[in-house]
Amino acid sequence: MGYHPATQRQAYIFYSPKLGIQTWYEHEGQCTECEARDNCIDTINQLAQEWQINLNAGSTPSEKALFLLTKIKEELGWKN
């Protein structure tokens, strides 16, 4: 976990056995307009499955990602 000064956002780097190395940045996404939306949703769902974390089906991809990152950080003992 770190900070990316160019984007002024928290950055997270972790490894997924199925997806490889992942780099994520905390942000509020514009999910409906994003070209990477489908890939993002697939990645979020895959990571949630790997970590055995249940996501709220009614949430936006951004909300799901934030929830997922929060749960992963808790499990790893990472603190902001």
Buried (B, 14 or more C-beta within 10 A) or exposed (E): EEEEEEEEEBBBEBEEEEEEEEEBEBEEBEBEEBEEBEEBBEBBBBBBEEEEBEBEEEEBBBBBBBBBBBBBBEEEEEEE
